[in-house]
């Protein structure tokens, strides 16, 4: 069993309260945006640099 400090309890409650107000569609949209950025960043990392 884990013992939480009062500060941790307040933080977890606030996060859960905030999550309760978020719609699933909004979460899906955010994940889509993040995955597109992640794909773009990883594809740029794999590109060879042009010779100078």
C-alpha positions in Angstrom: 0.0 0.0 0.0 1.2 3.5 -0.8 1.0 6.4 1.6 0.4 9.8 0.0 1.1 13.2 1.5 -1.7 15.7 1.7 -0.1 17.7 -1.1 -0.1 14.6 -3.3 -3.8 13.9 -2.5 -4.7 17.4 -3.5 -2.7 17.2 -6.7 -4.3 13.9 -7.7 -7.8 15.2 -6.9 -7.2 18.3 -9.1 -5.9 16.2 -12.0 -8.9 13.8 -11.8 -11.3 16.8 -11.6 -9.7 18.3 -14.7 -9.8 15.0 -16.6 -13.5 14.6 -15.7 -14.2 17.8 -17.7 -12.3 16.7 -20.8 -14.3 15.1 -23.6 -13.0 11.9 -25.2 -13.1 13.6 -28.6 -10.8 16.3 -27.3 -8.3 13.8 -26.0 -8.4 11.9 -29.3 -7.7 15.2 -31.2 -4.8 16.0 -28.9 -3.3 12.6 -29.3 -3.6 12.9 -33.1 -1.8 16.2 -33.1 0.9 14.9 -30.8 1.4 11.8 -32.9 1.7 13.9 -36.1 4.4 16.0 -34.5 6.1 12.9 -33.2 6.2 11.4 -36.7 7.5 14.6 -38.2 10.2 14.9 -35.6 11.3 11.3 -36.0 11.3 11.5 -39.8 13.5 14.6 -39.7 16.0 12.9 -37.3 16.4 10.0 -39.9 17.0 12.3 -42.9 20.6 12.4 -44.1 22.1 15.9 -44.0 23.0 17.3 -47.4 26.7 17.6 -48.2 28.1 21.1 -48.0 
